[in-house]
């Protein structure tokens, strides 16, 4: 299949040149089974551009064919959080990334596994219907009936394969799984092996194996983890960006990345991005940034990821149905779906915000957004 026909490439393919350049330059000690040293993993995640980078690192790295390329930031935030996460994976403990929905937990886990293991494709998606077979192994029942239990009939899970090969496996939404499934993780994380009693076989984990799990703080009470399971993880919380500049930088970068992936040539004014992030922050906090006006908070999760979705949808509207430049009109139309996602009554909250806050603000974008209130 041609690469340009694939909707979404995994992190290790999207960032192939960056990972190659970092491997060539890596002279730091590496834990056994790791493709990059912890220092280079941190460089891959934090990048060599922008104010959050490590000032002692080079700004570019050289690929095998001699090209010098910058390392783009994959996470914009506190570097110490990333260093703690990487150090955890270099130990015998698993890593649990927790935070509000849309704080880049899955995005970060994907890029960490790509840098450490060279692949991010060993993934278990936790749901209410996830079974213990899906985290250990299952059987090809046609072969099982024909041959009886055998390695040929065994269907290994991503966890099984990661242990065999010494890779990092991602476990998304761990707390959405039942307690029985969570208990199945205890022996894996404690003993670092999977037993297959039908074959009198034990599969030990090779060096390099670890687990990165994610959990939304809103869902942690669905099937809360036992104390025993919690002890097997090091918890690292990814905060919602508090300052306007950081969140604006995240939203702008990720939206431009998506526009590039989908070959959209819409123009995205910086002031418009800042306006949208301001709206999200004010609706989340229940007050304006200057603290002068209180506003109602909608029930929907107005995360950074939702802001990116609104802006990307706006760029599609502008490219195909507008002038090609994203305006507050497209943002207003896209904003409705984000705010009213969980409760249609949240539309009234948005209307009230437009009348009490947006109406009184000066600037082309704010005035255009108020004019677009007819879409709400």
Secondary structure, 3 states (H helix, E strand, C coil): CCHHHCCCCCHHHHCHHHHHHHHHHCCCCCCCCCCCCHHHHHHHHHCCCCCCCCCCCCCEEECCCCCEEECCCCCCCCHHHHHHHHHHHCCCCEEEEEECCCCCHHHHHHHHHHHHHCCCCCEEECCCCCCHHHHCEEECHHHHHHHCCCCCCEEECHHHHHHHHCCEEEEECHHHCCHHHHHHHHHHHHHCEEEEHHHCEEEECCCCCEEEEEEECCCCCCCCCCHHHHHCEEEEECCCCCCHHHHHHHHHHHHHHHHHHCCCCCECCHHHHHHHHHHHHHHHHCECCCCCCECCCCCCCCCHHHHHHHHHHHHHHHHHHCCCECCHHHHHHHHHHHHCCCCCCHHHHHHHHHHHCHHHCCCHHHHHHHHHHHHC
